[in-house]
Amino acid sequence: MRPGVRLGVDVGRARIGVARSDLHGLLATPVATLARRDDYCASIRSVMQETGATEIIVGLPLSLSGAETASTTDAREVAVALARALGTPVRLVDERLTTVTAARSLREAGRTSRTSRPIVDQVAAVILLQHALDHERASGRPPGELVQPDEGQPAS
């Protein structure tokens, strides 16, 4: 397992959820929900500086069949923007059903959809990041696809 804090980023149309790992990559915890209209690159840079993060994991929302959607394209564009703006490694990781799982977990905890709205993206980012950390620990390999900022395309 590579050492270092990682950030998990769940990209939504209106909001971006951010989570972080501990230094050893064992546990993901929520950090913030950012408004999508804000300069999210600057906000994420600030979180990186506060946490000492060395890598960003961006959720790649594929359809259940594994096909790409408009949201997939959007997430890829955000990942490339982050890689270019921050100059840090950015990886795209399959995030199918993370938001659904996050919403269900919040509902089971007694929260309504209205009271969950501000934090569901953070919870989805935690689920995404924890999945990526667990995958790396089990396989010994970094998760997902590394984003190539100069080409704008991910590579394995």
Steps between C-alpha positions, in 0.01 A plus 500: 500500500642836400519747789340843481170676542262469206193706420182345366288721273138422411397720206137602475319753283439742787748390767836328544555281804850475645640237736851428624696201617737474792875498431511118482208466258285300739193714561302756300319785676280785370648846447268736313229554245593762242254688279574408140479864392788591728861477388517137609865462392606775743282353775647152448852650491427650842387162636813340350722753676319457833519121488830448318321287240719338236231366264139560400250224427210617283189287466420380148122455475436220253159352426417165660600331173838676512419740216602864510239772550488880497597490869803288410617765254445769762704311762783446250504874423515586872782247552703652216435853631623394846810328359587809296427754775654314792790314341433195714411145396127454436345156459154414368328217688170328420239639736185317394229534766705703751243781511214250526682320783572832673137612477376164632746511792385849594134396472566198724660738750172692516584791270251624244603566141470873570730490805738260323546716191790708641702194605406216263787596266749485790373157598525385136860630491577301817355182346695557176828568678461209743433267207815626324711461815368147560568405137859625520562321830360172360665513156823686577433726200370858481128507419338613177644693209767768527392825333744644248450879525696581184285275282175536689453125486540240774755222469526183706 
